[in-house]
Structures are given as C-alpha cells and as structure tokens.
C-alpha cells in the first residue's frame, strides 16, 4: 500500500496495487471520494478530492517509529 498527498491540489490517493495498474472502473462512493477497480473487480485505489474538506481536518500521515535493533 502506498499513500500520496498533493498539498497544492488537496488530493489524497491510497494505492492498493502497483502504481502502473490501470483502472477499468471508477465508482463514486461519495462526492469527492472515488474507488478504482481493475478488470477483475479488485480495488486498486481510493482517491479523495478536496481531502482536507472531505476528511474535515488537516492531512497528516504518521508512520510508526522503528525501534533500534
């Protein structure tokens, strides 16, 4: 899984497949929220347009800290 956020366009995209995978179908879940599916019907990504508005807050992506081995 890969998450990208474009601050300038306020666009969030969550990839569940390789970035090169082409969408065969896009379904609008809610206004501004779209799910992309491949030819086999598997979800490949979710796009959120005007993400800060749809999510209702500032977009922050936090990653867990790795402990030193």
PyMOL Python script that loads the backbone (N, CA, C, O; Angstrom):
from pymol import cmd

cmd.read_pdbstr("""\
ATOM      1  N   UNK A   1       0.848  -1.172   0.000  1.00  0.00           N
ATOM      2  CA  UNK A   1       0.000   0.000   0.000  1.00  0.00           C
ATOM      3  C   UNK A   1       0.892   1.232   0.000  1.00  0.00           C
ATOM      4  O   UNK A   1       1.921   1.270   0.674  1.00  0.00           O
ATOM      5  N   UNK A   2       0.487   2.229  -0.757  1.00  0.00           N
ATOM      6  CA  UNK A   2       1.211   3.488  -0.827  1.00  0.00           C
ATOM      7  C   UNK A   2       0.195   4.619  -0.707  1.00  0.00           C
ATOM      8  O   UNK A   2      -0.900   4.545  -1.265  1.00  0.00           O
ATOM      9  N   UNK A   3       0.570   5.665   0.027  1.00  0.00           N
ATOM     10  CA  UNK A   3      -0.305   6.819   0.201  1.00  0.00           C
ATOM     11  C   UNK A   3       0.412   8.048  -0.330  1.00  0.00           C
ATOM     12  O   UNK A   3       1.565   8.302   0.017  1.00  0.00           O
ATOM     13  N   UNK A   4      -0.278   8.811  -1.175  1.00  0.00           N
ATOM     14  CA  UNK A   4       0.270  10.067  -1.692  1.00  0.00           C
ATOM     15  C   UNK A   4      -0.714  11.186  -1.399  1.00  0.00           C
ATOM     16  O   UNK A   4      -1.928  11.020  -1.521  1.00  0.00           O
ATOM     17  N   UNK A   5      -0.163  12.332  -1.009  1.00  0.00           N
ATOM     18  CA  UNK A   5      -0.997  13.508  -0.786  1.00  0.00           C
ATOM     19  C   UNK A   5      -0.365  14.679  -1.507  1.00  0.00           C
ATOM     20  O   UNK A   5       0.809  14.985  -1.297  1.00  0.00           O
ATOM     21  N   UNK A   6      -1.140  15.335  -2.356  1.00  0.00           N
ATOM     22  CA  UNK A   6      -0.705  16.520  -3.086  1.00  0.00           C
ATOM     23  C   UNK A   6      -1.301  17.729  -2.374  1.00  0.00           C
ATOM     24  O   UNK A   6      -2.491  18.013  -2.505  1.00  0.00           O
ATOM     25  N   UNK A   7      -0.469  18.432  -1.623  1.00  0.00           N
ATOM     26  CA  UNK A   7      -0.928  19.567  -0.831  1.00  0.00           C
ATOM     27  C   UNK A   7      -1.508  20.670  -1.715  1.00  0.00           C
ATOM     28  O   UNK A   7      -2.535  21.258  -1.376  1.00  0.00           O
ATOM     29  N   UNK A   8      -0.861  20.952  -2.842  1.00  0.00           N
ATOM     30  CA  UNK A   8      -1.318  22.027  -3.723  1.00  0.00           C
ATOM     31  C   UNK A   8      -2.723  21.764  -4.272  1.00  0.00           C
ATOM     32  O   UNK A   8      -3.542  22.679  -4.356  1.00  0.00           O
ATOM     33  N   UNK A   9      -2.991  20.526  -4.639  1.00  0.00           N
ATOM     34  CA  UNK A   9      -4.310  20.177  -5.196  1.00  0.00           C
ATOM     35  C   UNK A   9      -5.264  19.624  -4.143  1.00  0.00           C
ATOM     36  O   UNK A   9      -6.436  19.381  -4.430  1.00  0.00           O
ATOM     37  N   UNK A  10      -4.753  19.422  -2.896  1.00  0.00           N
ATOM     38  CA  UNK A  10      -5.534  18.849  -1.796  1.00  0.00           C
ATOM     39  C   UNK A  10      -6.146  17.518  -2.223  1.00  0.00           C
ATOM     40  O   UNK A  10      -7.341  17.276  -2.053  1.00  0.00           O
ATOM     41  N   UNK A  11      -5.292  16.666  -2.780  1.00  0.00           N
ATOM     42  CA  UNK A  11      -5.708  15.383  -3.338  1.00  0.00           C
ATOM     43  C   UNK A  11      -4.978  14.253  -2.615  1.00  0.00           C
ATOM     44  O   UNK A  11      -3.750  14.246  -2.537  1.00  0.00           O
ATOM     45  N   UNK A  12      -5.736  13.308  -2.092  1.00  0.00           N
ATOM     46  CA  UNK A  12      -5.183  12.140  -1.402  1.00  0.00           C
ATOM     47  C   UNK A  12      -5.471  10.904  -2.242  1.00  0.00           C
ATOM     48  O   UNK A  12      -6.592  10.721  -2.716  1.00  0.00           O
ATOM     49  N   UNK A  13      -4.463  10.054  -2.428  1.00  0.00           N
ATOM     50  CA  UNK A  13      -4.680   8.802  -3.152  1.00  0.00           C
ATOM     51  C   UNK A  13      -4.025   7.676  -2.374  1.00  0.00           C
ATOM     52  O   UNK A  13      -2.859   7.765  -1.991  1.00  0.00           O
ATOM     53  N   UNK A  14      -4.780   6.624  -2.148  1.00  0.00           N
ATOM     54  CA  UNK A  14      -4.278   5.430  -1.468  1.00  0.00           C
ATOM     55  C   UNK A  14      -4.217   4.323  -2.507  1.00  0.00           C
ATOM     56  O   UNK A  14      -5.240   3.935  -3.072  1.00  0.00           O
ATOM     57  N   UNK A  15      -3.016   3.817  -2.758  1.00  0.00           N
ATOM     58  CA  UNK A  15      -2.791   2.749  -3.739  1.00  0.00           C
ATOM     59  C   UNK A  15      -2.815   1.397  -3.021  1.00  0.00           C
ATOM     60  O   UNK A  15      -2.130   1.213  -2.015  1.00  0.00           O
ATOM     61  N   UNK A  16      -3.596   0.468  -3.534  1.00  0.00           N
ATOM     62  CA  UNK A  16      -3.615  -0.899  -3.010  1.00  0.00           C
ATOM     63  C   UNK A  16      -2.952  -1.864  -3.982  1.00  0.00           C
ATOM     64  O   UNK A  16      -2.770  -3.040  -3.667  1.00  0.00           O
ATOM     65  N   UNK A  17      -2.595  -1.380  -5.143  1.00  0.00           N
ATOM     66  CA  UNK A  17      -1.937  -2.184  -6.178  1.00  0.00           C
ATOM     67  C   UNK A  17      -0.741  -1.388  -6.685  1.00  0.00           C
ATOM     68  O   UNK A  17      -0.509  -0.259  -6.254  1.00  0.00           O
ATOM     69  N   UNK A  18       0.008  -1.976  -7.593  1.00  0.00           N
ATOM     70  CA  UNK A  18       1.138  -1.270  -8.187  1.00  0.00           C
ATOM     71  C   UNK A  18       0.633  -0.014  -8.889  1.00  0.00           C
ATOM     72  O   UNK A  18      -0.451  -0.016  -9.471  1.00  0.00           O
ATOM     73  N   UNK A  19       1.412   1.041  -8.834  1.00  0.00           N
ATOM     74  CA  UNK A  19       1.011   2.328  -9.403  1.00  0.00           C
ATOM     75  C   UNK A  19       0.676   2.214 -10.886  1.00  0.00           C
ATOM     76  O   UNK A  19      -0.179   2.944 -11.387  1.00  0.00           O
ATOM     77  N   UNK A  20       1.338   1.311 -11.584  1.00  0.00           N
ATOM     78  CA  UNK A  20       1.133   1.158 -13.028  1.00  0.00           C
ATOM     79  C   UNK A  20      -0.203   0.494 -13.377  1.00  0.00           C
ATOM     80  O   UNK A  20      -0.625   0.536 -14.533  1.00  0.00           O
ATOM     81  N   UNK A  21      -0.870  -0.116 -12.397  1.00  0.00           N
ATOM     82  CA  UNK A  21      -2.124  -0.814 -12.650  1.00  0.00           C
ATOM     83  C   UNK A  21      -3.183   0.181 -13.107  1.00  0.00           C
ATOM     84  O   UNK A  21      -3.424   1.194 -12.450  1.00  0.00           O
ATOM     85  N   UNK A  22      -3.802  -0.115 -14.224  1.00  0.00           N
ATOM     86  CA  UNK A  22      -4.811   0.773 -14.811  1.00  0.00           C
ATOM     87  C   UNK A  22      -6.197   0.455 -14.253  1.00  0.00           C
ATOM     88  O   UNK A  22      -6.546  -0.708 -14.047  1.00  0.00           O
ATOM     89  N   UNK A  23      -6.972   1.494 -14.014  1.00  0.00           N
ATOM     90  CA  UNK A  23      -8.345   1.322 -13.546  1.00  0.00           C
ATOM     91  C   UNK A  23      -9.254   0.979 -14.720  1.00  0.00           C
ATOM     92  O   UNK A  23      -9.199   1.627 -15.766  1.00  0.00           O
ATOM     93  N   UNK A  24     -10.077  -0.028 -14.546  1.00  0.00           N
ATOM     94  CA  UNK A  24     -11.072  -0.390 -15.550  1.00  0.00           C
ATOM     95  C   UNK A  24     -12.423   0.235 -15.208  1.00  0.00           C
ATOM     96  O   UNK A  24     -13.277   0.412 -16.076  1.00  0.00           O
ATOM     97  N   UNK A  25     -12.601   0.565 -13.923  1.00  0.00           N
ATOM     98  CA  UNK A  25     -13.862   1.150 -13.480  1.00  0.00           C
ATOM     99  C   UNK A  25     -13.592   2.050 -12.275  1.00  0.00           C
ATOM    100  O   UNK A  25     -12.775   1.722 -11.415  1.00  0.00           O
ATOM    101  N   UNK A  26     -14.274   3.168 -12.225  1.00  0.00           N
ATOM    102  CA  UNK A  26     -14.214   4.069 -11.081  1.00  0.00           C
ATOM    103  C   UNK A  26     -15.628   4.262 -10.555  1.00  0.00           C
ATOM    104  O   UNK A  26     -16.552   4.574 -11.306  1.00  0.00           O
ATOM    105  N   UNK A  27     -15.775   4.071  -9.250  1.00  0.00           N
ATOM    106  CA  UNK A  27     -17.079   4.200  -8.610  1.00  0.00           C
ATOM    107  C   UNK A  27     -17.020   5.359  -7.628  1.00  0.00           C
ATOM    108  O   UNK A  27     -16.106   5.438  -6.807  1.00  0.00           O
ATOM    109  N   UNK A  28     -17.997   6.259  -7.713  1.00  0.00           N
ATOM    110  CA  UNK A  28     -18.079   7.364  -6.768  1.00  0.00           C
ATOM    111  C   UNK A  28     -18.753   6.854  -5.502  1.00  0.00           C
ATOM    112  O   UNK A  28     -19.908   6.427  -5.525  1.00  0.00           O
ATOM    113  N   UNK A  29     -18.018   6.907  -4.404  1.00  0.00           N
ATOM    114  CA  UNK A  29     -18.532   6.438  -3.122  1.00  0.00           C
ATOM    115  C   UNK A  29     -19.372   7.528  -2.467  1.00  0.00           C
ATOM    116  O   UNK A  29     -20.464   7.274  -1.958  1.00  0.00           O
ATOM    117  N   UNK A  30     -18.841   8.738  -2.493  1.00  0.00           N
ATOM    118  CA  UNK A  30     -19.495   9.956  -2.030  1.00  0.00           C
ATOM    119  C   UNK A  30     -18.951  11.065  -2.900  1.00  0.00           C
ATOM    120  O   UNK A  30     -17.955  10.849  -3.591  1.00  0.00           O
ATOM    121  N   UNK A  31     -19.545  12.224  -2.903  1.00  0.00           N
ATOM    122  CA  UNK A  31     -18.956  13.322  -3.680  1.00  0.00           C
ATOM    123  C   UNK A  31     -17.507  13.568  -3.230  1.00  0.00           C
ATOM    124  O   UNK A  31     -17.246  13.823  -2.055  1.00  0.00           O
ATOM    125  N   UNK A  32     -16.586  13.486  -4.175  1.00  0.00           N
ATOM    126  CA  UNK A  32     -15.171  13.698  -3.895  1.00  0.00           C
ATOM    127  C   UNK A  32     -14.399  12.469  -3.467  1.00  0.00           C
ATOM    128  O   UNK A  32     -13.188  12.546  -3.258  1.00  0.00           O
ATOM    129  N   UNK A  33     -15.077  11.324  -3.330  1.00  0.00           N
ATOM    130  CA  UNK A  33     -14.406  10.077  -2.925  1.00  0.00           C
ATOM    131  C   UNK A  33     -14.698   9.026  -3.982  1.00  0.00           C
ATOM    132  O   UNK A  33     -15.853   8.677  -4.228  1.00  0.00           O
ATOM    133  N   UNK A  34     -13.629   8.522  -4.608  1.00  0.00           N
ATOM    134  CA  UNK A  34     -13.769   7.588  -5.723  1.00  0.00           C
ATOM    135  C   UNK A  34     -12.916   6.345  -5.489  1.00  0.00           C
ATOM    136  O   UNK A  34     -11.782   6.443  -5.021  1.00  0.00           O
ATOM    137  N   UNK A  35     -13.459   5.189  -5.813  1.00  0.00           N
ATOM    138  CA  UNK A  35     -12.737   3.923  -5.716  1.00  0.00           C
ATOM    139  C   UNK A  35     -12.448   3.417  -7.123  1.00  0.00           C
ATOM    140  O   UNK A  35     -13.338   3.384  -7.973  1.00  0.00           O
ATOM    141  N   UNK A  36     -11.202   3.022  -7.363  1.00  0.00           N
ATOM    142  CA  UNK A  36     -10.791   2.480  -8.658  1.00  0.00           C
ATOM    143  C   UNK A  36     -10.655   0.966  -8.559  1.00  0.00           C
ATOM    144  O   UNK A  36     -10.131   0.434  -7.580  1.00  0.00           O
ATOM    145  N   UNK A  37     -11.139   0.283  -9.597  1.00  0.00           N
ATOM    146  CA  UNK A  37     -11.100  -1.178  -9.650  1.00  0.00           C
ATOM    147  C   UNK A  37     -10.420  -1.628 -10.929  1.00  0.00           C
ATOM    148  O   UNK A  37     -10.508  -0.953 -11.955  1.00  0.00           O
ATOM    149  N   UNK A  38      -9.734  -2.777 -10.872  1.00  0.00           N
ATOM    150  CA  UNK A  38      -9.090  -3.318 -12.072  1.00  0.00           C
ATOM    151  C   UNK A  38     -10.095  -4.150 -12.872  1.00  0.00           C
ATOM    152  O   UNK A  38     -11.274  -4.202 -12.523  1.00  0.00           O
ATOM    153  N   UNK A  39      -9.634  -4.797 -13.940  1.00  0.00           N
ATOM    154  CA  UNK A  39     -10.517  -5.587 -14.812  1.00  0.00           C
ATOM    155  C   UNK A  39     -11.171  -6.757 -14.096  1.00  0.00           C
ATOM    156  O   UNK A  39     -12.241  -7.216 -14.495  1.00  0.00           O
ATOM    157  N   UNK A  40     -10.514  -7.249 -13.017  1.00  0.00           N
ATOM    158  CA  UNK A  40     -11.048  -8.388 -12.270  1.00  0.00           C
ATOM    159  C   UNK A  40     -11.959  -7.970 -11.118  1.00  0.00           C
ATOM    160  O   UNK A  40     -12.444  -8.817 -10.368  1.00  0.00           O
ATOM    161  N   UNK A  41     -12.191  -6.655 -10.979  1.00  0.00           N
ATOM    162  CA  UNK A  41     -13.059  -6.168  -9.922  1.00  0.00           C
ATOM    163  C   UNK A  41     -12.376  -5.960  -8.588  1.00  0.00           C
ATOM    164  O   UNK A  41     -13.038  -5.704  -7.582  1.00  0.00           O
ATOM    165  N   UNK A  42     -11.037  -6.069  -8.569  1.00  0.00           N
ATOM    166  CA  UNK A  42     -10.294  -5.852  -7.324  1.00  0.00           C
ATOM    167  C   UNK A  42     -10.014  -4.363  -7.151  1.00  0.00           C
ATOM    168  O   UNK A  42      -9.685  -3.665  -8.110  1.00  0.00           O
ATOM    169  N   UNK A  43     -10.149  -3.893  -5.921  1.00  0.00           N
ATOM    170  CA  UNK A  43      -9.898  -2.478  -5.673  1.00  0.00           C
ATOM    171  C   UNK A  43      -8.402  -2.193  -5.793  1.00  0.00           C
ATOM    172  O   UNK A  43      -7.572  -2.902  -5.223  1.00  0.00           O
ATOM    173  N   UNK A  44      -8.075  -1.143  -6.545  1.00  0.00           N
ATOM    174  CA  UNK A  44      -6.671  -0.791  -6.725  1.00  0.00           C
ATOM    175  C   UNK A  44      -6.328   0.546  -6.078  1.00  0.00           C
ATOM    176  O   UNK A  44      -5.152   0.856  -5.886  1.00  0.00           O
ATOM    177  N   UNK A  45      -7.340   1.338  -5.739  1.00  0.00           N
ATOM    178  CA  UNK A  45      -7.044   2.608  -5.100  1.00  0.00           C
ATOM    179  C   UNK A  45      -8.275   3.404  -4.734  1.00  0.00           C
ATOM    180  O   UNK A  45      -9.373   3.167  -5.238  1.00  0.00           O
ATOM    181  N   UNK A  46      -8.059   4.364  -3.835  1.00  0.00           N
ATOM    182  CA  UNK A  46      -9.100   5.290  -3.425  1.00  0.00           C
ATOM    183  C   UNK A  46      -8.564   6.703  -3.582  1.00  0.00           C
ATOM    184  O   UNK A  46      -7.468   7.012  -3.115  1.00  0.00           O
ATOM    185  N   UNK A  47      -9.334   7.559  -4.240  1.00  0.00           N
ATOM    186  CA  UNK A  47      -8.966   8.957  -4.448  1.00  0.00           C
ATOM    187  C   UNK A  47      -9.927   9.837  -3.656  1.00  0.00           C
ATOM    188  O   UNK A  47     -11.141   9.637  -3.687  1.00  0.00           O
ATOM    189  N   UNK A  48      -9.363  10.817  -2.943  1.00  0.00           N
ATOM    190  CA  UNK A  48     -10.177  11.767  -2.198  1.00  0.00           C
ATOM    191  C   UNK A  48      -9.824  13.159  -2.705  1.00  0.00           C
ATOM    192  O   UNK A  48      -8.712  13.643  -2.496  1.00  0.00           O
ATOM    193  N   UNK A  49     -10.779  13.796  -3.373  1.00  0.00           N
ATOM    194  CA  UNK A  49     -10.604  15.139  -3.908  1.00  0.00           C
ATOM    195  C   UNK A  49     -11.035  16.129  -2.827  1.00  0.00           C
ATOM    196  O   UNK A  49     -12.010  15.890  -2.115  1.00  0.00           O
ATOM    197  N   UNK A  50     -10.307  17.242  -2.706  1.00  0.00           N
ATOM    198  CA  UNK A  50     -10.521  18.190  -1.612  1.00  0.00           C
ATOM    199  C   UNK A  50     -10.475  17.434  -0.288  1.00  0.00           C
ATOM    200  O   UNK A  50     -11.393  17.512   0.528  1.00  0.00           O
ATOM    201  N   UNK A  51      -9.374  16.698  -0.099  1.00  0.00           N
ATOM    202  CA  UNK A  51      -9.235  15.785   1.029  1.00  0.00           C
ATOM    203  C   UNK A  51      -9.416  16.461   2.380  1.00  0.00           C
ATOM    204  O   UNK A  51     -10.075  15.901   3.257  1.00  0.00           O
ATOM    205  N   UNK A  52      -8.851  17.644   2.574  1.00  0.00           N
ATOM    206  CA  UNK A  52      -8.985  18.288   3.885  1.00  0.00           C
ATOM    207  C   UNK A  52     -10.430  18.670   4.166  1.00  0.00           C
ATOM    208  O   UNK A  52     -10.852  18.676   5.322  1.00  0.00           O
ATOM    209  N   UNK A  53     -11.189  18.988   3.131  1.00  0.00           N
ATOM    210  CA  UNK A  53     -12.615  19.312   3.295  1.00  0.00           C
ATOM    211  C   UNK A  53     -13.415  18.042   3.588  1.00  0.00           C
ATOM    212  O   UNK A  53     -14.241  18.021   4.500  1.00  0.00           O
ATOM    213  N   UNK A  54     -13.168  16.991   2.814  1.00  0.00           N
ATOM    214  CA  UNK A  54     -13.902  15.737   2.974  1.00  0.00           C
ATOM    215  C   UNK A  54     -13.588  15.092   4.322  1.00  0.00           C
ATOM    216  O   UNK A  54     -14.481  14.568   4.988  1.00  0.00           O
ATOM    217  N   UNK A  55     -12.317  15.135   4.721  1.00  0.00           N
ATOM    218  CA  UNK A  55     -11.903  14.499   5.971  1.00  0.00           C
ATOM    219  C   UNK A  55     -12.102  15.419   7.173  1.00  0.00           C
ATOM    220  O   UNK A  55     -12.076  14.961   8.315  1.00  0.00           O
ATOM    221  N   UNK A  56     -12.299  16.704   6.925  1.00  0.00           N
ATOM    222  CA  UNK A  56     -12.626  17.625   7.991  1.00  0.00           C
ATOM    223  C   UNK A  56     -11.479  18.058   8.878  1.00  0.00           C
ATOM    224  O   UNK A  56     -11.701  18.565   9.978  1.00  0.00           O
ATOM    225  N   UNK A  57     -10.252  17.865   8.412  1.00  0.00           N
ATOM    226  CA  UNK A  57      -9.112  18.302   9.214  1.00  0.00           C
ATOM    227  C   UNK A  57      -7.858  18.346   8.353  1.00  0.00           C
ATOM    228  O   UNK A  57      -7.865  17.933   7.194  1.00  0.00           O
ATOM    229  N   UNK A  58      -6.798  18.847   8.937  1.00  0.00           N
ATOM    230  CA  UNK A  58      -5.519  18.891   8.251  1.00  0.00           C
ATOM    231  C   UNK A  58      -5.042  17.466   7.994  1.00  0.00           C
ATOM    232  O   UNK A  58      -5.189  16.586   8.843  1.00  0.00           O
ATOM    233  N   UNK A  59      -4.472  17.253   6.814  1.00  0.00           N
ATOM    234  CA  UNK A  59      -3.993  15.926   6.455  1.00  0.00           C
ATOM    235  C   UNK A  59      -2.597  15.722   7.038  1.00  0.00           C
ATOM    236  O   UNK A  59      -1.677  16.490   6.754  1.00  0.00           O
ATOM    237  N   UNK A  60      -2.452  14.701   7.841  1.00  0.00           N
ATOM    238  CA  UNK A  60      -1.154  14.316   8.378  1.00  0.00           C
ATOM    239  C   UNK A  60      -1.017  12.814   8.230  1.00  0.00           C
ATOM    240  O   UNK A  60      -1.957  12.066   8.500  1.00  0.00           O
ATOM    241  N   UNK A  61       0.148  12.378   7.802  1.00  0.00           N
ATOM    242  CA  UNK A  61       0.419  10.961   7.693  1.00  0.00           C
ATOM    243  C   UNK A  61       1.535  10.636   8.670  1.00  0.00           C
ATOM    244  O   UNK A  61       2.652  11.136   8.536  1.00  0.00           O
ATOM    245  N   UNK A  62       1.232   9.794   9.656  1.00  0.00           N
ATOM    246  CA  UNK A  62       2.211   9.433  10.665  1.00  0.00           C
ATOM    247  C   UNK A  62       2.624   7.990  10.450  1.00  0.00           C
ATOM    248  O   UNK A  62       1.796   7.120  10.181  1.00  0.00           O
ATOM    249  N   UNK A  63       3.901   7.758  10.572  1.00  0.00           N
ATOM    250  CA  UNK A  63       4.429   6.407  10.439  1.00  0.00           C
ATOM    251  C   UNK A  63       4.927   5.932  11.799  1.00  0.00           C
ATOM    252  O   UNK A  63       5.436   6.732  12.584  1.00  0.00           O
ATOM    253  N   UNK A  64       4.786   4.643  12.084  1.00  0.00           N
ATOM    254  CA  UNK A  64       5.276   4.146  13.367  1.00  0.00           C
ATOM    255  C   UNK A  64       6.789   4.256  13.431  1.00  0.00           C
ATOM    256  O   UNK A  64       7.475   4.114  12.418  1.00  0.00           O
ATOM    257  N   UNK A  65       7.302   4.509  14.620  1.00  0.00           N
ATOM    258  CA  UNK A  65       8.740   4.580  14.798  1.00  0.00           C
ATOM    259  C   UNK A  65       9.310   3.169  14.847  1.00  0.00           C
ATOM    260  O   UNK A  65       8.715   2.261  15.427  1.00  0.00           O
ATOM    261  N   UNK A  66      10.463   3.006  14.230  1.00  0.00           N
ATOM    262  CA  UNK A  66      11.145   1.708  14.276  1.00  0.00           C
ATOM    263  C   UNK A  66      12.077   1.695  15.462  1.00  0.00           C
ATOM    264  O   UNK A  66      12.797   2.662  15.711  1.00  0.00           O
ATOM    265  N   UNK A  67      12.060   0.611  16.186  1.00  0.00           N
ATOM    266  CA  UNK A  67      12.965   0.503  17.329  1.00  0.00           C
ATOM    267  C   UNK A  67      14.337   0.064  16.852  1.00  0.00           C
ATOM    268  O   UNK A  67      14.451  -0.705  15.897  1.00  0.00           O
ATOM    269  N   UNK A  68      15.375   0.551  17.511  1.00  0.00           N
ATOM    270  CA  UNK A  68      16.756   0.197  17.137  1.00  0.00           C
ATOM    271  C   UNK A  68      17.002  -1.252  17.539  1.00  0.00           C
ATOM    272  O   UNK A  68      16.636  -1.680  18.634  1.00  0.00           O
ATOM    273  N   UNK A  69      17.618  -1.987  16.647  1.00  0.00           N
ATOM    274  CA  UNK A  69      17.870  -3.417  16.916  1.00  0.00           C
ATOM    275  C   UNK A  69      19.232  -3.617  17.524  1.00  0.00           C
ATOM    276  O   UNK A  69      19.617  -4.749  17.816  1.00  0.00           O
TER     277      UNK A  69
END
""", "prot")
cmd.dss("prot")
cmd.show_as("cartoon", "prot")
cmd.util.cbc("prot")
cmd.orient("prot")
